[in-house]
Amino acid sequence: MTKEIKKEEASASTRKKMTGTVVSDKMDKTVVVEIVTMKTHPIYKKKFKVSKRFKAHDEDNKCKIGDKVTIRECKPMSRDKRWEVLSA
């Protein structure tokens, strides 16, 4: 029994976490979160923004557009949704 608990704790700690901004909340129990990162060009060394959007599960429909949220990886809930909202 203790092995199962330790296994769950270990898998929860190895999941990816990201922080971003909610850009859409029109779907039921789903929000679209945009993550913006800065990258550097390998030759010219100029920094530029790269944005990526993820669909995340929001069980209570608490998140609104413009909110800063933390999302965590989870098992697939649909074709596009593989993240869940941790904090709003």
Secondary structure as the mmCIF struct_conf table of DSSP 4:
data_model
#
loop_
_struct_conf.conf_type_id
_struct_conf.id
_struct_conf.beg_label_comp_id
_struct_conf.beg_label_asym_id
_struct_conf.beg_label_seq_id
_struct_conf.end_label_comp_id
_struct_conf.end_label_asym_id
_struct_conf.end_label_seq_id
HELX_RH_AL_P HELX_RH_AL_P1 THR A 2 SER A 13
TURN_TY1_P TURN_TY1_P1 THR A 14 THR A 14
BEND BEND1 ARG A 15 ARG A 15
STRN STRN1 LYS A 17 SER A 24
BEND BEND2 MET A 27 MET A 27
TURN_TY1_P TURN_TY1_P2 ASP A 28 LYS A 29
STRN STRN2 THR A 30 THR A 40
TURN_TY1_P TURN_TY1_P3 PRO A 42 TYR A 44
STRN STRN3 LYS A 47 HIS A 57
TURN_TY1_P TURN_TY1_P4 GLU A 59 ASP A 60
TURN_TY1_P TURN_TY1_P5 ILE A 65 GLY A 66
STRN STRN4 LYS A 68 GLU A 73
BEND BEND3 LYS A 75 LYS A 75
BEND BEND4 SER A 78 ASP A 80
STRN STRN5 LYS A 81 SER A 87
#
